[in-house]
Amino acid sequence: MAFSYNISKHLSELETPVIRFDQVTKTYNTGTTALSNVNFQIFKGEFVFIVGSSGSGKSTLIKLMLKEISPTSGRIFVNRRDLSRLRRSQIAKYRRGVGVVFQSFRLLKDRNVYENVAFAQRVIEIPASQIKKNVPAILSVMGLADKHNSLPGELSGGEQQRVALARALVNNPAILLADEPTGNLDPKNSMEIMNLLEEINKRGTTVVVVTHNKEIVDMMQKRVITMNKGILISDEQKGGYTHAN
Ligand SMILES: Nc1ncnc2c1ncn2[C@@H]1O[C@H](COP(=O)(O)OP(=O)(O)OP(=O)(O)O)[C@@H](O)[C@H]1O
């Protein structure tokens, strides 16, 4: 009996989604409904693209996951936490547990590469001795071992995005959210960033990528959630960009 109990417990853990949207609607103060009754679940270790034309609600999804905004109705769970129950004092800590990268990189322009990444560790009070090991290790994974002392302005767009990825990943988050991570990059650098995201995903991080990049979505054959005017219109394993226009 004990044996079967353990198996079912294990299965239920495997099946717990890391992100769950439950009938989520978001209407902004202006009256625009950006999302209507959206439902989906993302499981541990998945790689998911979110696609859709401009204004279809993709960034709104990301902002909701980061609790930068709250839904008008419905519920959102991330790592089993109901985000509506997060107290104000818990929000900063919650966000630090989710890695995020944006189209615009958002690096500290007056700090070098090492400092940009080390900063993410200092705010969660990782001991200095540990930071000295962790930062070079992740910079090396990102192919930036020789760029520790460079300022962001001295790097190419692709390199800057790799610094942003290193910063998002140095604290070992269970989830990485990327909002148009290749929006400012040429095709070669875009592919490099996608290869890194795939590598990170293979190491166990759940990866969610919002993108307009049709070629990459079609090539990578991952799960694709397609939004249109705030409605989730398709959710396909090994999907393509087909419905997004
Ligand atoms: N802060 C806001 N206040 C009012 N309306 C907003 C706000 N943010 C977004 N919207 C509206 O909500 C809808 C969805 O916007 P959202 O930014 O989520 O779309 P998107 O799919 O990310 O678009 P894009 O691909 O252009 O970035 C749009 O109609 C937009 O104008």
The ligand as an SDF file (V2000), in Angstrom:
LIG
                    3D

 31 33  0  0  0  0  0  0  0  0999 V2000
   -1.3800   50.0760  -19.6710 N   0  0  0  0  0  0  0  0  0  0  0  0
   -2.3410   49.9580  -20.5760 C   0  0  0  0  0  0  0  0  0  0  0  0
   -3.4590   50.7090  -20.5350 N   0  0  0  0  0  0  0  0  0  0  0  0
   -4.4430   50.5750  -21.4260 C   0  0  0  0  0  0  0  0  0  0  0  0
   -4.4290   49.6980  -22.4510 N   0  0  0  0  0  0  0  0  0  0  0  0
   -3.3370   48.9170  -22.5550 C   0  0  0  0  0  0  0  0  0  0  0  0
   -2.2370   49.0010  -21.6470 C   0  0  0  0  0  0  0  0  0  0  0  0
   -1.3080   48.0930  -22.0180 N   0  0  0  0  0  0  0  0  0  0  0  0
   -1.7930   47.4850  -23.1010 C   0  0  0  0  0  0  0  0  0  0  0  0
   -3.0190   47.9640  -23.4340 N   0  0  0  0  0  0  0  0  0  0  0  0
   -3.8750   47.5100  -24.5570 C   0  0  0  0  0  0  0  0  0  0  0  0
   -4.1630   46.1250  -24.3640 O   0  0  0  0  0  0  0  0  0  0  0  0
   -4.1010   45.4130  -25.6020 C   0  0  0  0  0  0  0  0  0  0  0  0
   -3.0420   44.3040  -25.5090 C   0  0  0  0  0  0  0  0  0  0  0  0
   -1.7580   44.9240  -25.3640 O   0  0  0  0  0  0  0  0  0  0  0  0
   -0.4120   44.0770  -25.1810 P   0  0  0  0  0  0  0  0  0  0  0  0
    0.6710   45.0710  -24.9470 O   0  0  0  0  0  0  0  0  0  0  0  0
   -0.6320   43.0260  -24.1690 O   0  0  0  0  0  0  0  0  0  0  0  0
   -0.2760   43.4250  -26.6310 O   0  0  0  0  0  0  0  0  0  0  0  0
    0.9480   42.6630  -27.3120 P   0  0  0  0  0  0  0  0  0  0  0  0
    0.3840   41.4330  -27.9300 O   0  0  0  0  0  0  0  0  0  0  0  0
    2.0380   42.4970  -26.3360 O   0  0  0  0  0  0  0  0  0  0  0  0
    1.3860   43.6980  -28.4350 O   0  0  0  0  0  0  0  0  0  0  0  0
    2.8300   43.9510  -29.1240 P   0  0  0  0  0  0  0  0  0  0  0  0
    3.1240   42.7180  -29.9360 O   0  0  0  0  0  0  0  0  0  0  0  0
    2.5870   45.1430  -30.0000 O   0  0  0  0  0  0  0  0  0  0  0  0
    3.8040   44.2050  -28.0250 O   0  0  0  0  0  0  0  0  0  0  0  0
   -3.8260   46.4540  -26.6600 C   0  0  0  0  0  0  0  0  0  0  0  0
   -5.0560   46.8580  -27.2280 O   0  0  0  0  0  0  0  0  0  0  0  0
   -3.1990   47.6000  -25.9100 C   0  0  0  0  0  0  0  0  0  0  0  0
   -3.4490   48.8410  -26.5280 O   0  0  0  0  0  0  0  0  0  0  0  0
  1  2  1  0
  2  3  1  0
  2  7  2  0
  3  4  2  0
  4  5  1  0
  5  6  2  0
  6  7  1  0
  6 10  1  0
  7  8  1  0
  8  9  2  0
  9 10  1  0
 10 11  1  0
 11 12  1  0
 11 30  1  0
 12 13  1  0
 13 14  1  0
 13 28  1  0
 14 15  1  0
 15 16  1  0
 16 17  2  0
 16 18  1  0
 16 19  1  0
 19 20  1  0
 20 21  2  0
 20 22  1  0
 20 23  1  0
 23 24  1  0
 24 25  2  0
 24 26  1  0
 24 27  1  0
 28 29  1  0
 28 30  1  0
 30 31  1  0
M  END
$$$$
